[in-house]
C-alpha cells in the first residue's frame, strides 16, 4: 500500500495522519457488512458504502483530515474549471510594440538573469517520458496512487503541483555539484555562477514544488554554508498552462512542503513567502505574470537574479520579450531542457518618448551554461 503511494522514491507520508488508517478500517468493515445482503452488484455496493463511511467519518470527526479533503476538493474544482474556461495561455499577441525599441531607450536599465528549469516531474514521467503507447497505463497507475493518497488523507499529490521524480531529483542534485566545481574562467556563464556561489545575487523561484525542490537542491552547498540566505517564492513565476499540474498546493504567504528534501532545506525560515500570493487567477493570463515578474526584477538592487521556473513560462518569456526579428537558439520554439541553466540579459525602458514601459531580452546575451535548450529531433528518413 505504502509502496504504491510512493513518489520520487520516497513513501508519501503514509503516517502523516494517524486517523486515516482508522477511517479506512471503518470503511472496509462497513463495506464488508453489505456483502451478506446479496446486493445486485456486491463489489460496487461495498465500495460505495466503504468510501461513504470514510468520507463522513473524516468530515465529522477529523479536523486535520477534513482540511485535507476540502483543499483537494477545491483544487479538483479549480483544476476542472481551469482546463475548461482558463485563459492562462490566451492574450493579445498582435499589435504589441517590438521589444527591439528598448535598446535605444534613454532610461534603459539592465539585469542579468540565470534561468533554471526544474528537473523531471511525476507529471513528466506519466505524460512526457517514454513511448506514448504506455501513457494510458501510466495514467491509470498514477490515478490509483492519487486515489490512495486521498484515502490516506495525505496533502500530497502526483497531478496537482506535481513534485520531482527520481530522475528530477538527481538532475537538481547534479546542479549543486556543477555550481560548486565551476572553476574554469573560460567556461560559459563563469561570472554568473561565481556570483551565485558567493551569494552576490537573489534566489527566486516559482511557488510550484518541483521548481522549489530544484532550486534548494541546486543551491544545497551554498544554503548549508550560509544559513541566512533566503529563497524568494514568487507566484508570478507560476507555470503558464491550463493543466492541473500548474496549480499550487501551497497557501498564500506560506512555504511549500517538499517531498524528498532534507528538513534543513525545507525549513520555513529558509524562504521569503511574501511574494506567494496564492494560485494564479482562473481568468488571468501568463502575460500579466510575466510583466509582473519583469517589473519585480527591476525593483531589486542586485545585478544578478537566479530564477527557478518552468518550460512554457520561459518559452513564453522569450517569445514576448525577444525582438521580433530575433530567435537565437530557436528560443521561441524550443523549451529549456529539464535541469538546464541558461543566462540572459533583460532590459527595461520607455519607448516612443511615452510612459509605456517595455522589456527586451538582448538576443546576443543568451548563454547556455548547462545543457541549455532542447534540440530538435532529426526526422527519420524513409528507407526505400
C-alpha positions as CSV (number, residue, x, y, z in Angstrom):
1,X,0.0,0.0,0.0
2,X,2.7,2.5,1.0
3,X,4.9,1.5,-2.0
4,X,2.0,2.2,-4.4
5,X,1.7,5.6,-2.8
6,X,5.4,6.4,-3.2
7,X,6.6,9.4,-5.2
8,X,10.1,10.0,-6.4
9,X,11.4,7.0,-4.4
10,X,10.0,8.1,-1.1
11,X,7.0,6.9,0.9
12,X,4.3,9.6,0.7
13,X,3.9,10.3,4.4
14,X,1.6,7.3,5.0
15,X,1.6,8.0,8.7
16,X,1.1,11.7,8.3
17,X,-2.4,11.5,9.6
18,X,-2.7,8.6,12.1
19,X,-6.6,8.7,12.0
20,X,-6.5,8.0,8.2
21,X,-6.0,4.2,8.8
22,X,-8.8,4.2,11.4
23,X,-11.2,5.7,8.9
24,X,-10.1,3.3,6.2
25,X,-10.5,0.3,8.6
26,X,-14.0,1.5,9.4
27,X,-14.8,1.8,5.7
28,X,-13.6,-1.7,5.0
29,X,-15.6,-3.2,7.8
30,X,-18.8,-1.3,6.9
31,X,-18.3,-2.3,3.2
32,X,-17.9,-6.0,4.1
33,X,-21.2,-5.9,6.1
34,X,-23.0,-5.2,2.9
35,X,-21.9,-8.4,1.2
36,X,-24.2,-10.8,3.2
37,X,-27.2,-8.8,2.0
38,X,-26.5,-10.0,-1.6
39,X,-26.9,-6.7,-3.4
40,X,-27.1,-6.8,-7.3
41,X,-23.5,-5.6,-7.6
42,X,-21.8,-6.6,-4.4
43,X,-18.3,-5.1,-5.1
44,X,-19.7,-1.8,-6.2
45,X,-22.1,-1.7,-3.2
46,X,-19.3,-2.5,-0.8
47,X,-17.0,0.2,-2.3
48,X,-19.7,2.9,-2.2
49,X,-20.6,2.1,1.4
50,X,-17.0,1.9,2.5
51,X,-16.0,5.2,0.8
52,X,-19.0,6.9,2.2
53,X,-18.1,5.9,5.7
54,X,-14.5,7.0,5.2
55,X,-15.7,10.4,3.9
56,X,-18.3,11.0,6.5
57,X,-16.2,9.9,9.5
58,X,-13.3,12.1,8.2
59,X,-15.5,15.2,7.8
60,X,-17.3,14.8,11.1
61,X,-14.5,13.6,13.5
62,X,-11.1,14.5,11.9
63,X,-10.4,18.3,11.6
64,X,-7.0,17.6,10.1
65,X,-8.3,15.2,7.5
66,X,-11.3,17.4,6.8
67,X,-8.9,20.2,5.9
68,X,-7.0,18.0,3.5
69,X,-10.2,16.8,1.8
70,X,-11.6,20.3,1.4
71,X,-8.3,21.5,0.0
72,X,-8.2,18.7,-2.5
73,X,-11.9,19.3,-3.4
74,X,-11.2,23.0,-4.1
75,X,-8.2,22.0,-6.3
76,X,-10.3,19.5,-8.2
77,X,-12.9,22.1,-8.8
78,X,-10.5,24.8,-9.8
79,X,-8.4,22.3,-11.9
80,X,-11.6,21.3,-13.8
81,X,-12.6,24.9,-14.4
82,X,-9.1,25.9,-15.4
83,X,-9.0,23.2,-18.2
84,X,-12.4,24.2,-19.5
85,X,-12.5,28.0,-19.2
86,X,-9.0,29.0,-18.1
87,X,-7.3,31.7,-20.2
88,X,-3.8,31.3,-18.9
89,X,-2.2,31.0,-22.4
90,X,-4.5,33.5,-24.1
91,X,-3.6,37.1,-24.5
92,X,-3.4,39.6,-27.4
93,X,-0.1,38.9,-29.2
94,X,-0.7,41.0,-32.4
95,X,-0.1,44.8,-32.4
96,X,2.2,44.7,-29.4
97,X,5.3,47.0,-29.6
98,X,8.5,45.5,-30.8
99,X,10.9,44.9,-27.7
100,X,13.7,46.0,-30.0
101,X,12.8,49.6,-29.4
102,X,14.0,49.3,-25.8
103,X,17.6,49.0,-27.0
104,X,17.7,52.8,-27.7
105,X,15.7,53.9,-24.7
106,X,17.3,56.8,-22.9
107,X,16.3,55.4,-19.5
108,X,17.4,51.8,-20.2
109,X,18.3,49.6,-17.3
110,X,19.7,46.1,-17.4
111,X,19.7,43.0,-15.2
112,X,21.3,39.6,-15.6
113,X,19.1,36.6,-15.1
114,X,20.1,32.9,-14.7
115,X,17.2,30.7,-15.6
116,X,16.9,27.2,-14.2
117,X,14.2,24.9,-15.4
118,X,13.1,22.3,-12.8
119,X,14.1,18.7,-13.1
120,X,11.7,16.0,-14.4
121,X,8.5,15.7,-12.5
122,X,6.0,13.0,-11.8
123,X,3.7,14.6,-14.4
124,X,6.5,14.4,-17.0
125,X,7.0,10.8,-16.0
126,X,3.4,10.0,-16.8
127,X,2.7,12.1,-19.9
128,X,6.0,13.2,-21.5
129,X,8.6,10.5,-21.0
130,X,8.8,7.2,-22.9
131,X,6.6,5.7,-25.7
132,X,3.2,7.4,-25.9
133,X,1.5,3.9,-26.1
134,X,2.2,3.5,-22.4
135,X,0.7,6.8,-21.4
136,X,-2.8,5.3,-20.6
137,X,-1.3,2.6,-18.4
138,X,0.9,5.1,-16.6
139,X,-2.1,7.4,-16.2
140,X,-4.2,4.7,-14.6
141,X,-1.5,3.7,-12.2
142,X,-1.0,7.4,-11.3
143,X,-4.7,7.9,-10.7
144,X,-4.7,4.8,-8.4
145,X,-1.8,6.4,-6.4
146,X,-3.7,9.7,-6.3
147,X,-6.8,8.0,-5.0
148,X,-4.9,6.1,-2.3
149,X,-3.3,9.4,-1.2
150,X,-6.8,10.7,-0.7
151,X,-7.7,7.7,1.4
152,X,-4.5,8.3,3.4
153,X,-5.6,11.9,3.9
154,X,-2.2,12.9,2.6
155,X,-1.9,16.5,1.4
156,X,0.5,15.3,-1.3
157,X,-0.4,14.8,-5.0
158,X,1.1,13.4,-8.2
159,X,-1.0,15.5,-10.6
160,X,-1.6,18.8,-8.7
161,X,1.6,20.8,-8.1
162,X,3.5,17.7,-9.4
163,X,6.8,17.2,-7.5
164,X,10.1,15.9,-8.9
165,X,10.5,12.3,-9.8
166,X,13.7,10.3,-9.0
167,X,15.4,11.5,-12.2
168,X,14.4,15.1,-11.5
169,X,15.9,14.9,-8.0
170,X,19.2,13.6,-9.5
171,X,19.2,16.4,-12.1
172,X,18.8,19.0,-9.3
173,X,21.5,17.5,-7.2
174,X,23.8,17.4,-10.2
175,X,23.4,21.2,-10.5
176,X,24.8,21.6,-6.9
177,X,27.9,19.7,-7.9
178,X,28.3,21.7,-11.2
179,X,27.9,25.0,-9.4
180,X,30.3,24.1,-6.6
181,X,33.0,22.9,-9.0
182,X,32.6,25.6,-11.7
183,X,36.2,26.7,-11.6
184,X,37.1,27.3,-15.3
185,X,37.1,31.1,-16.1
186,X,36.7,30.3,-19.8
187,X,33.5,28.3,-19.2
188,X,30.2,29.8,-20.3
189,X,28.5,31.7,-17.5
190,X,31.5,31.5,-15.2
191,X,31.0,35.0,-13.8
192,X,27.3,34.3,-13.1
193,X,28.0,31.0,-11.3
194,X,30.7,32.7,-9.3
195,X,28.2,35.3,-8.1
196,X,25.7,32.6,-7.3
197,X,28.2,30.7,-5.2
198,X,29.2,33.8,-3.4
199,X,25.7,34.9,-2.7
200,X,26.0,38.1,-4.8
201,X,22.5,37.7,-6.2
202,X,18.9,37.0,-5.3
203,X,17.4,33.5,-5.4
204,X,13.8,33.4,-6.7
205,X,11.6,30.5,-7.7
206,X,8.1,29.6,-8.8
207,X,5.8,28.5,-5.9
208,X,5.3,25.1,-7.5
209,X,7.0,22.3,-5.6
210,X,9.1,20.9,-8.4
211,X,10.7,24.3,-9.0
212,X,11.4,24.9,-5.3
213,X,12.8,21.4,-4.9
214,X,15.2,22.1,-7.9
215,X,16.4,25.4,-6.5
216,X,17.1,24.3,-3.0
217,X,18.9,21.2,-4.2
218,X,20.9,23.1,-6.8
219,X,21.9,25.6,-4.0
220,X,22.3,22.9,-1.3
221,X,26.0,23.6,-0.6
222,X,25.5,27.4,-0.7
223,X,22.5,27.2,1.6
224,X,24.2,24.8,4.1
225,X,27.1,27.1,4.4
226,X,25.1,30.3,4.6
227,X,22.1,29.8,6.8
228,X,20.8,33.4,6.4
229,X,20.3,33.1,2.7
230,X,16.7,33.3,1.6
231,X,14.9,31.8,-1.4
232,X,12.1,34.0,-2.6
233,X,8.8,32.5,-3.6
234,X,7.0,34.3,-6.5
235,X,3.5,33.5,-7.7
236,X,4.4,35.5,-10.9
237,X,6.6,32.6,-11.9
238,X,3.8,30.0,-11.8
239,X,3.7,27.9,-15.0
240,X,1.7,29.1,-18.0
241,X,-0.8,26.3,-18.8
242,X,-4.3,25.2,-18.0
243,X,-3.1,21.7,-16.9
244,X,-3.8,20.8,-13.3
245,X,-0.1,20.2,-12.6
246,X,0.4,24.0,-12.7
247,X,-1.9,24.7,-9.7
248,X,-0.1,25.2,-6.4
249,X,-0.8,23.2,-3.2
250,X,0.8,25.9,-1.1
251,X,-1.5,28.5,0.6
252,X,-0.6,32.2,0.2
253,X,2.3,33.6,2.2
254,X,3.3,30.0,3.1
255,X,6.3,27.9,2.1
256,X,5.7,24.6,0.4
257,X,6.0,21.1,1.9
258,X,8.7,19.5,-0.2
259,X,8.9,15.6,-0.5
260,X,12.3,14.0,-0.7
261,X,14.1,17.2,0.6
262,X,16.0,17.4,3.9
263,X,14.4,19.1,6.8
264,X,17.1,21.8,6.8
265,X,16.4,22.8,3.3
266,X,12.6,22.8,3.8
267,X,12.6,25.0,7.0
268,X,10.1,27.7,6.5
269,X,12.7,30.2,7.8
270,X,14.7,29.3,4.6
271,X,12.0,31.0,2.4
272,X,10.6,34.5,1.9
273,X,7.0,33.8,1.1
274,X,5.9,37.5,0.8
275,X,5.7,37.0,-3.0
276,X,3.5,34.0,-2.7
277,X,0.0,35.5,-3.4
278,X,-1.6,32.0,-3.9
279,X,-2.8,30.3,-7.0
280,X,-3.0,32.1,-10.4
281,X,-6.3,33.6,-11.3
282,X,-8.8,31.5,-13.2
283,X,-9.4,34.2,-15.8
284,X,-5.9,35.7,-15.6
285,X,-3.1,35.0,-18.1
286,X,0.6,34.4,-18.3
287,X,1.4,37.8,-19.8
288,X,0.2,39.5,-16.6
289,X,2.5,37.3,-14.5
290,X,5.5,37.8,-16.9
291,X,5.1,41.5,-16.8
292,X,4.7,41.5,-13.0
293,X,7.9,39.4,-12.7
294,X,9.8,41.7,-15.1
295,X,8.9,44.7,-13.1
296,X,9.8,43.0,-9.9
297,X,13.2,42.3,-11.3
298,X,13.9,46.0,-11.6
299,X,12.9,46.7,-8.0
300,X,15.9,44.6,-6.8
301,X,19.2,46.2,-6.1
302,X,21.1,43.0,-7.1
303,X,22.6,42.9,-10.6
304,X,22.1,39.1,-10.9
305,X,18.9,37.1,-10.2
306,X,18.7,33.3,-10.2
307,X,15.2,32.3,-11.4
308,X,13.7,28.8,-10.9
309,X,10.8,28.1,-13.2
310,X,9.1,26.2,-16.0
311,X,9.4,25.4,-19.7
312,X,6.3,27.1,-21.0
313,X,6.8,30.2,-18.8
314,X,10.4,30.6,-20.0
315,X,9.5,29.9,-23.7
316,X,6.6,32.5,-23.4
317,X,9.1,34.9,-21.9
318,X,11.4,34.6,-24.9
319,X,8.5,34.9,-27.3
320,X,7.2,38.0,-25.6
321,X,10.4,39.9,-25.0
322,X,12.9,38.9,-27.7
323,X,13.0,41.4,-30.6
324,X,10.5,40.3,-33.2
325,X,13.3,39.5,-35.8
326,X,15.5,37.6,-33.3
327,X,15.3,33.9,-32.4
328,X,18.7,32.8,-31.0
329,X,18.9,29.1,-30.1
330,X,15.4,28.8,-31.6
331,X,14.3,30.0,-28.1
332,X,10.8,31.0,-29.4
333,X,10.1,27.3,-30.2
334,X,12.3,25.1,-28.1
335,X,11.9,24.6,-24.4
336,X,14.8,24.9,-21.9
337,X,15.6,21.3,-21.0
338,X,14.8,19.8,-17.6
339,X,17.6,20.7,-15.2
340,X,19.2,23.1,-17.7
341,X,20.7,26.5,-17.0
342,X,20.5,29.5,-19.4
343,X,21.7,33.1,-18.7
344,X,20.1,36.2,-20.3
345,X,20.2,40.0,-20.0
346,X,16.8,41.7,-19.5
347,X,16.4,45.4,-20.4
348,X,13.8,47.8,-19.3
349,X,12.9,51.2,-20.7
350,X,10.2,53.6,-22.0
351,X,9.6,53.8,-25.8
352,X,8.5,56.5,-28.1
353,X,9.0,59.2,-25.5
354,X,6.0,57.9,-23.7
355,X,5.3,56.5,-20.3
356,X,4.8,53.0,-21.7
357,X,7.3,50.6,-20.2
358,X,8.7,47.7,-22.3
359,X,11.2,44.9,-21.7
360,X,13.7,43.4,-24.1
361,X,15.8,40.3,-23.9
362,X,19.2,41.1,-25.5
363,X,19.4,38.3,-28.2
364,X,23.2,38.4,-28.0
365,X,23.3,37.9,-24.3
366,X,21.8,34.4,-24.2
367,X,24.3,31.8,-22.9
368,X,23.7,28.1,-22.4
369,X,25.5,27.4,-19.2
370,X,24.4,23.8,-18.6
371,X,22.5,21.7,-21.2
372,X,20.6,24.7,-22.5
373,X,17.6,24.3,-24.9
374,X,16.1,21.1,-26.1
375,X,17.3,20.2,-29.6
376,X,15.0,19.4,-32.5
377,X,14.7,15.7,-33.1
378,X,16.0,14.7,-36.5
379,X,13.3,13.2,-38.7
380,X,13.9,9.6,-39.7
381,X,14.4,9.2,-43.4
382,X,12.3,6.6,-45.1
383,X,14.3,3.7,-46.4
384,X,13.3,2.9,-50.0
